[in-house]
Amino acid sequence: MSNTTIDFTFIIARTSEILLIMDSYMIIILYIIGSIGAILNIFTFRQKQIRTNPCATYFLSSSIIDLNIMHAFVLMQIITRYNP
């Protein structure tokens, strides 16, 4: 009975370590992909043909805000994670 408890605690500890390692790499990948996507949205919604649609203004402002939030919060999280 105690042997299975030790096995479960080892599995839980190992899984936690793996998730921490994956989290540290995935946040960088998501930051890069998100920044590229927001920048491409900004370029797209700034075109004159698309600006005639009122919804494009909202999408453009949403993309600018998303980019600023990513740079403010996600970048700070990356910096604090890799700078002990």
Secondary structure, 3 states (H helix, E strand, C coil): CHHHHHHHHHHHHHHHHHHHHHHHHHHHHHHHHHHHHHHHHHHHHCCHHHHCCHHHHHHHHHHHHHHHHHHHHHHHHHHHHHCC
